[in-house]
């Protein structure tokens, strides 16, 4: 921000400064401006954060299930008056160092956020986004592509469109049906009762004129807001907005605040269905009890409910979670359980997954009686203190993940979206302090809240979602009937016009942007990026005879401790059990301590504790295979926390059969939950698994094969399984296996090194680790063309095509890295997403594994996409590539390494580079090779991939049985048996 001293009431470029707020929590100041002519509001949070952020916000209330807001979100960023290219969003991605760039449809609003650490790049993003929201072209062809269109081929008609296909996939996700149905059912008399993303059966009824009318109604500046974050000159942005977009627009009175739902005087019930794949258990339903609680504008209510969710449901040992598990009514609690601050009246959900649909009353009684018992007995004060301490920890920690600007925007909108000041809800420290005062004054504050807002609150709905074999058939028939009805209404003359319209659309898809239009989109240049890489500075010491790497960082008194337990000597059976072992250690008791007591102690001593398996190829040409532990603690808790973790690893009750059964169910449902939204990742992992022993083991331990293994375990085998886990535990608790890494404040290095010595010596002194050579008959020896088909309840597909890259560290592989970025942001996006209708598509080179993988996400095609993958790769083996395209791909590739890192992210990245021997010298060489990539290198890289694919490749598809049946007629490789996933 400029050095000007601002005063409330100041006017600048048509804006008036309405409010100034000192925001200690953000080490900054908030300024709220309002445009005098249009009432458009701008809030800037000024601080020293180097990750600059902005977001436009428009309230977009739905009045039906046609998904207009969602389709508009896609189309707004598809060409504007100043940037008349077909897809400036993707054009920006081709040459940007952005750390966050998106468009997001919420139930009652639409956001257009972006962030970048480079000021020039930030300005580019800001200018393109601003023109997009205020002056979009909204071409009819874009509506057909991104929304929905009717396609008639001979006598049959069907619908296509990116959002249409996306929501077909979303509607096939059982948990998505549960989550959305449970919330929407609470607000039947408000716009929140409608699906803002769109229901496919209603999306097909939307027309272009309705689409345009919605934009005119809700995208006027009078209904908009802008959030700015970081060290920015707000006067410059205000002048730009006023001069270019606002001063001639006038003011409209737009009633777009979502009203609260009327309170109910009695509970309601709703039953919904979701798709069921052939062979699925009919008892695999979900039953959830949902409440509408208090308004999100009340910050004390937000922190109260979020803290209660942590106390009641934070992990399987939490009192409500534990009570539901022990009832054995279902396999696990629903992953949709919890609360949301995205609604005016915050919903609270809790329920079961994997339960018989006729157990509605039993499920409700279990939930209500468990809550009543908690109120009667009172919450353990230690649980409350631990949860509050964890919240304080989060405030102390320098956060990572999403940009800090986006995190602060989400808080601000809890009030700003309802025309309160954004500063009313943007802070979290003050509400937490208020909660602590409430708890001091009233020891039963939480219990009374539960009684009033849950037990006595009749504004609740019992929602049952039952898998139904006819669900998909009914939807398909309804959609087909509507398509046929339109065709009959059009008649021969109308159908001819429709075919001409489709021809026009095909020409639009195939048409390229003119050089003049492309030249208008602002890009960075390679000269804007650093040539050198960020280096990793460590101090290596011996601790208990084992390597300890220490990385001094400013961590604000938090210590980030990571250690790896080497596993390269384990047998195949031991490796297969390793993921289950890590889960069991984190979900069982220790000696006389119950799981609940262990969990509480870990939460009290640490800010987080995670144990998981990690493996991959190292830069030395050998495999790295470890059990990795990540934890973070306050400095004063560090020694006690680490010694307790050591004891837990060595003595956790892994032979507790009752707990083992619960852990298995929890692990199985986690797989079921994750595969529905990450099916393309599972396909990619499986496709790569046939190329090397380490990737094969990765699939066995983390992929679909691990899921099948878990499902194969019978109850009568648990006793033997527990004995195997105990033997594995003893084998792993060996200090010779340890490789450790600490990140901490510099003044803490000496004292923490001494603590780590005691931690290391608390492990047994076992035998030296001897690496085991591994050979698998399933791993390709060349001339292998693997095809795997898996079935899941879906109307779309998720696919991956894998082949080898050139050797790592070579200029040819560097070219293939750039090629992946080129493909993802050019031909794949235009053909498979734009023309084919897939929601997502990508191509990526894995440097260390020497793998190249194409993947598609929520794709209505299978055979066509596979053919397009091959055709596009073949094109890049010979077609001339413009140097500007390569430069843009390089900017994006190198820019991904410029994101500011939190201490937690920095620590983990540094440790992984140590584990895999990725030196600064190797990274510098790779950066140098990337800068030298040209068109000839891209051609050679693509040809090398094609040559490798001819020798050996792998193709994996996860899709619904109906689509697999249709697609097998289009390509012979699909005419083979498929395996049903255990959903």
CORTAKA-V156929 format. One record per residue. RES is the residue in one letter. D_FIRST is the distance of its C-alpha to the first C-alpha in Angstrom with 1 decimal. Layout:
RES,D_FIRST + RES,D_FIRST
//
This chain:
X,0.0 + X,3.8 + X,6.6 + X,8.2 + X,10.3 + X,10.7 + X,14.3 + X,16.1 + X,17.8 + X,15.3 + X,15.8 + X,13.7 + X,15.3 + X,17.8 + X,15.7 + X,16.2 + X,14.2 + X,16.8 + X,15.8 + X,13.7 + X,14.9 + X,14.7 + X,15.5 + X,17.4 + X,18.7 + X,15.4 + X,14.3 + X,11.2 + X,10.5 + X,11.2 + X,10.6 + X,13.4 + X,13.8 + X,17.2 + X,18.4 + X,21.1 + X,23.5 + X,23.5 + X,22.1 + X,19.8 + X,17.3 + X,13.7 + X,12.5 + X,9.2 + X,9.7 + X,6.9 + X,8.9 + X,10.1 + X,12.2 + X,12.8 + X,14.3 + X,11.8 + X,13.4 + X,14.0 + X,17.1 + X,18.9 + X,21.5 + X,24.7 + X,27.5 + X,30.6 + X,33.8 + X,36.9 + X,40.2 + X,42.3 + X,42.4 + X,41.9 + X,38.4 + X,36.8 + X,33.3 + X,33.8 + X,35.2 + X,32.4 + X,29.8 + X,31.7 + X,32.3 + X,28.9 + X,27.6 + X,30.9 + X,30.2 + X,28.3 + X,28.8 + X,26.4 + X,27.3 + X,31.0 + X,32.0 + X,33.8 + X,31.3 + X,27.8 + X,26.8 + X,29.3 + X,28.6 + X,25.0 + X,26.5 + X,28.7 + X,26.0 + X,23.0 + X,21.7 + X,20.5 + X,21.1 + X,21.5 + X,22.4 + X,24.6 + X,25.8 + X,27.4 + X,29.9 + X,30.3 + X,33.2 + X,31.3 + X,28.1 + X,26.7 + X,23.5 + X,21.9 + X,19.6 + X,18.4 + X,16.6 + X,16.4 + X,15.6 + X,15.3 + X,12.4 + X,15.2 + X,17.1 + X,14.3 + X,14.0 + X,17.8 + X,18.1 + X,15.7 + X,17.7 + X,21.0 + X,20.5 + X,19.3 + X,22.4 + X,24.5 + X,23.9 + X,24.2 + X,26.7 + X,28.8 + X,32.3 + X,34.0 + X,37.1 + X,40.3 + X,40.9 + X,37.6 + X,38.7 + X,42.0 + X,40.4 + X,37.8 + X,39.6 + X,43.4 + X,46.2 + X,50.0 + X,51.9 + X,55.6 + X,57.8 + X,61.4 + X,62.5 + X,59.6 + X,56.1 + X,53.1 + X,49.4 + X,46.5 + X,42.7 + X,39.9 + X,38.9 + X,42.6 + X,43.4 + X,40.5 + X,41.7 + X,45.3 + X,44.2 + X,42.2 + X,45.2 + X,47.4 + X,45.4 + X,47.3 + X,44.5 + X,42.2 + X,44.9 + X,45.2 + X,41.6 + X,41.0 + X,44.4 + X,44.0 + X,40.8 + X,41.7 + X,45.1 + X,43.5 + X,41.9 + X,44.7 + X,44.0 + X,40.3 + X,38.4 + X,37.9 + X,41.6 + X,40.9 + X,39.8 + X,36.4 + X,36.9 + X,40.3 + X,43.9 + X,45.7 + X,48.6 + X,46.4 + X,43.9 + X,47.0 + X,47.4 + X,44.0 + X,44.2 + X,41.8 + X,41.8 + X,40.9 + X,38.0 + X,36.7 + X,37.3 + X,35.2 + X,32.2 + X,32.7 + X,32.9 + X,30.0 + X,27.4 + X,26.8 + X,23.3 + X,24.9 + X,25.4 + X,22.1 + X,18.8 + X,15.6 + X,14.0 + X,10.6 + X,10.1 + X,8.4 + X,5.7 + X,4.3 + X,3.5 + X,5.6 + X,7.6 + X,8.9 + X,10.1 + X,11.6 + X,13.4 + X,14.7 + X,16.0 + X,17.7 + X,19.3 + X,20.5 + X,21.4 + X,21.3 + X,22.7 + X,26.2 + X,26.6 + X,27.6 + X,27.8 + X,30.2 + X,31.4 + X,31.3 + X,32.9 + X,31.4 + X,31.1 + X,33.5 + X,36.2 + X,37.6 + X,41.0 + X,44.0 + X,45.4 + X,48.6 + X,51.7 + X,53.1 + X,52.1 + X,52.1 + X,53.0 + X,51.9 + X,53.4 + X,51.8 + X,52.8 + X,51.3 + X,52.8 + X,55.5 + X,56.6 + X,60.3 + X,61.5 + X,58.7 + X,59.8 + X,60.1 + X,59.1 + X,55.7 + X,54.0 + X,51.1 + X,51.4 + X,48.3 + X,48.0 + X,44.7 + X,43.5 + X,41.1 + X,39.6 + X,37.1 + X,33.9 + X,30.7 + X,28.8 + X,30.5 + X,28.6 + X,31.8 + X,33.8 + X,31.5 + X,31.6 + X,35.3 + X,36.2 + X,34.2 + X,35.8 + X,39.1 + X,38.8 + X,38.2 + X,41.2 + X,43.5 + X,42.7 + X,40.5 + X,43.3 + X,47.0 + X,48.0 + X,46.0 + X,48.5 + X,48.1 + X,47.6 + X,50.7 + X,52.8 + X,52.2 + X,53.0 + X,56.2 + X,57.4 + X,57.9 + X,57.5 + X,55.1 + X,54.0 + X,50.6 + X,48.1 + X,46.1 + X,42.9 + X,41.4 + X,42.0 + X,39.1 + X,36.5 + X,33.6 + X,30.5 + X,30.1 + X,32.6 + X,32.7 + X,35.8 + X,35.4 + X,38.3 + X,40.2 + X,42.5 + X,45.2 + X,48.3 + X,50.4 + X,50.5 + X,53.8 + X,55.9 + X,58.9 + X,57.9 + X,60.8 + X,59.4 + X,57.0 + X,58.6 + X,59.0 + X,55.3 + X,54.2 + X,56.7 + X,55.4 + X,51.8 + X,52.7 + X,55.3 + X,53.0 + X,50.3 + X,53.1 + X,54.4 + X,51.0 + X,50.7 + X,54.3 + X,54.0 + X,50.5 + X,47.6 + X,48.0 + X,45.8 + X,45.1 + X,43.6 + X,41.3 + X,40.3 + X,39.6 + X,37.4 + X,35.4 + X,35.1 + X,34.0 + X,31.2 + X,30.1 + X,30.3 + X,27.9 + X,25.4 + X,25.9 + X,25.7 + X,22.7 + X,23.1 + X,23.8 + X,25.0 + X,22.8 + X,19.0 + X,17.6 + X,15.4 + X,18.7 + X,20.4 + X,18.0 + X,18.3 + X,22.1 + X,22.1 + X,19.9 + X,22.3 + X,25.3 + X,24.4 + X,22.1 + X,24.7 + X,27.1 + X,25.0 + X,24.1 + X,20.6 + X,18.9 + X,18.5 + X,22.3 + X,22.9 + X,19.9 + X,21.1 + X,24.3 + X,25.1 + X,26.0 + X,28.4 + X,30.0 + X,30.6 + X,32.1 + X,34.3 + X,35.6 + X,36.5 + X,38.4 + X,40.3 + X,41.2 + X,42.6 + X,44.3 + X,45.7 + X,46.5 + X,43.1 + X,42.8 + X,46.4 + X,46.3 + X,43.2 + X,45.2 + X,48.2 + X,46.5 + X,44.0 + X,46.1 + X,49.8 + X,50.1 + X,47.6 + X,49.6 + X,46.6 + X,47.2 + X,48.6 + X,50.8 + X,49.9 + X,52.3 + X,51.4 + X,54.5 + X,54.8 + X,57.2 + X,59.1 + X,59.2 + X,55.5 + X,54.6 + X,57.8 + X,57.1 + X,53.6 + X,54.9 + X,57.8 + X,55.6 + X,53.3 + X,56.3 + X,58.0 + X,55.0 + X,54.9 + X,58.6 + X,58.4 + X,55.9 + X,58.2 + X,61.3 + X,59.6 + X,58.5 + X,62.0 + X,62.9 + X,61.2 + X,58.0 + X,58.0 + X,58.5 + X,55.4 + X,53.5 + X,54.6 + X,53.4 + X,50.0 + X,49.9 + X,50.9 + X,48.0 + X,45.7 + X,47.2 + X,46.6 + X,42.9 + X,42.6 + X,44.3 + X,42.5 + X,39.8 + X,36.7 + X,37.3 + X,35.7 + X,34.1 + X,32.4 + X,31.3 + X,29.9 + X,27.3 + X,25.7 + X,22.9 + X,23.6 + X,22.6 + X,25.2 + X,26.9 + X,25.6 + X,22.0 + X,23.6 + X,24.9 + X,28.6 + X,29.3 + X,29.3 + X,27.8 + X,30.8 + X,32.3 + X,33.4 + X,36.2 + X,38.9 + X,42.3 + X,44.7 + X,47.9 + X,48.0 + X,51.4 + X,52.4 + X,49.7 + X,46.5 + X,43.3 + X,40.0 + X,37.3 + X,33.6 + X,31.6 + X,28.0 + X,25.6 + X,27.0 + X,26.3 + X,30.1 + X,30.9 + X,33.5 + X,33.8 + X,37.4 + X,38.8 + X,42.4 + X,44.6 + X,48.3 + X,50.1 + X,52.3 + X,53.7 + X,57.2 + X,57.4 + X,60.0 + X,59.1 + X,60.0 + X,57.9 + X,54.9 + X,55.5 + X,55.5 + X,52.4 + X,49.8 + X,52.0 + X,52.4 + X,48.7 + X,48.4 + X,51.5 + X,50.2 + X,47.1 + X,49.2 + X,52.3 + X,53.6 + X,54.4 + X,57.8 + X,58.2 + X,54.6 + X,54.1 + X,51.4 + X,49.6 + X,49.8 + X,48.7 + X,45.7 + X,44.8 + X,45.1 + X,42.9 + X,40.2 + X,40.5 + X,40.4 + X,37.8 + X,34.5 + X,36.2 + X,39.4 + X,40.3 + X,43.4 + X,43.9 + X,45.7 + X,44.0 + X,45.8 + X,45.4 + X,46.5 + X,45.4 + X,44.8 + X,48.2 + X,50.1 + X,50.9 + X,49.9 + X,47.6 + X,48.6 + X,47.3 + X,46.8 + X,43.2 + X,42.0 + X,38.4 + X,37.5 + X,34.8 + X,35.6 + X,34.5 + X,35.7 + X,38.3 + X,39.7 + X,39.9 + X,43.5 + X,45.0 + X,43.0 + X,44.1 + X,47.7 + X,47.8 + X,46.5 + X,49.2 + X,51.8 + X,50.6 + X,50.8 + X,54.3 + X,55.8 + X,54.1 + X,56.8 + X,56.7 + X,60.3 + X,59.6 + X,61.1 + X,59.7 + X,56.2 + X,56.7 + X,57.6 + X,54.4 + X,52.3 + X,54.0 + X,53.3 + X,49.7 + X,49.3 + X,51.1 + X,49.0 + X,45.8 + X,47.2 + X,48.0 + X,44.6 + X,42.7 + X,45.0 + X,44.2 + X,40.6 + X,40.8 + X,44.1 + X,42.8 + X,41.9 + X,45.5 + X,46.9 + X,45.0 + X,46.2 + X,49.7 + X,49.8 + X,48.8 + X,51.3 + X,54.3 + X,53.0 + X,53.1 + X,54.4 + X,51.0 + X,49.7 + X,52.9 + X,52.4 + X,48.8 + X,50.2 + X,52.9 + X,50.5 + X,47.4 + X,48.5 + X,51.0 + X,53.9 + X,52.7 + X,52.5 + X,56.1 + X,57.2 + X,55.7 + X,57.5 + X,60.7 + X,61.0 + X,63.6 + X,64.0 + X,67.3 + X,65.6 + X,63.1 + X,65.4 + X,65.8 + X,62.1 + X,61.3 + X,63.7 + X,61.9 + X,58.5 + X,60.0 + X,61.4 + X,58.0 + X,56.3 + X,58.8 + X,58.3 + X,54.5 + X,54.3 + X,55.0 + X,52.9 + X,53.9 + X,51.7 + X,48.5 + X,45.5 + X,42.6 + X,38.9 + X,36.7 + X,33.0 + X,32.1 + X,30.4 + X,32.1 + X,33.9 + X,35.6 + X,37.2 + X,40.6 + X,41.3 + X,40.3 + X,42.6 + X,45.5 + X,44.8 + X,44.7 + X,48.1 + X,49.6 + X,48.0 + X,49.5 + X,52.9 + X,53.0 + X,53.7 + X,57.2 + X,58.4 + X,59.5 + X,60.7 + X,58.9 + X,57.1 + X,59.0 + X,57.2 + X,59.1 + X,59.6 + X,59.1 + X,60.7 + X,60.5 + X,62.8 + X,60.0 + X,57.8 + X,58.2 + X,60.5 + X,59.8 + X,61.1 + X,59.7 + X,58.2 + X,57.1 + X,56.5 + X,55.7 + X,55.4 + X,54.3 + X,54.5 + X,52.1 + X,51.8 + X,49.7 + X,49.9 + X,47.6 + X,47.7 + X,45.7 + X,47.0 + X,46.5 + X,48.2 + X,48.2 + X,49.5 + X,49.2 + X,46.8 + X,47.8 + X,47.9 + X,44.6 + X,43.3 + X,44.9 + X,43.2 + X,44.8 + X,43.1 + X,39.7 + X,40.5 + X,41.4 + X,38.0 + X,36.3 + X,39.0 + X,38.1 + X,34.6 + X,36.0 + X,38.5 + X,36.2 + X,33.7 + X,36.4 + X,40.1 + X,40.2 + X,37.4 + X,39.0 + X,42.6 + X,42.7 + X,39.8 + X,39.8 + X,43.6 + X,45.0 + X,42.8 + X,41.7 + X,38.6 + X,37.5 + X,38.8 + X,38.0 + X,39.5 + X,38.7 + X,40.2 + X,40.7 + X,40.8 + X,42.7 + X,45.2 + X,45.7 + X,45.5 + X,44.2 + X,43.8 + X,43.3 + X,42.6 + X,42.4 + X,41.2 + X,42.7 + X,44.7 + X,47.5 + X,49.4 + X,50.9 + X,53.3 + X,51.2 + X,48.1 + X,50.2 + X,51.6 + X,48.2 + X,47.0 + X,49.9 + X,49.8 + X,46.1 + X,46.6 + X,49.7 + X,47.8 + X,45.3 + X,48.2 + X,49.2 + X,46.7 + X,44.6 + X,41.0 + X,38.3 + X,36.4 + X,33.1 + X,34.0 + X,34.6 + X,31.3 + X,29.4 + X,31.4 + X,30.7 + X,27.0 + X,27.2 + X,29.8 + X,28.0 + X,24.6 + X,26.0 + X,26.3 + X,22.6 + X,21.5 + X,20.2 + X,23.2 + X,23.7 + X,26.5 + X,29.0 + X,28.3 + X,28.3 + X,31.5 + X,33.4 + X,32.5 + X,33.6 + X,36.8 + X,37.6 + X,37.4 + X,39.8 + X,42.2 + X,42.4 + X,42.4 + X,39.4 + X,38.8 + X,35.9 + X,38.4 + X,39.2 + X,35.6 + X,35.1 + X,38.2 + X,37.1 + X,33.8 + X,35.8 + X,38.2 + X,35.5 + X,34.2 + X,37.8 + X,38.5 + X,39.8 + X,41.7 + X,45.0 + X,43.8 + X,42.6 + X,46.0 + X,47.8 + X,45.6 + X,46.4 + X,50.1 + X,50.3 + X,48.9 + X,51.5 + X,54.3 + X,53.3 + X,53.3 + X,56.8 + X,58.0 + X,56.2 + X,53.6 + X,53.0 + X,52.0 + X,51.3 + X,50.8 + X,50.1 + X,51.0 + X,53.1 + X,56.9 + X,57.1 + X,54.6 + X,56.3 + X,59.6 + X,58.4 + X,56.7 + X,59.7 + X,61.5 + X,58.9 + X,59.0 + X,61.8 + X,59.6 + X,58.7 + X,62.3 + X,62.6 + X,62.5 + X,59.2 + X,58.5 + X,57.3 + X,54.4 + X,55.2 + X,52.9
//
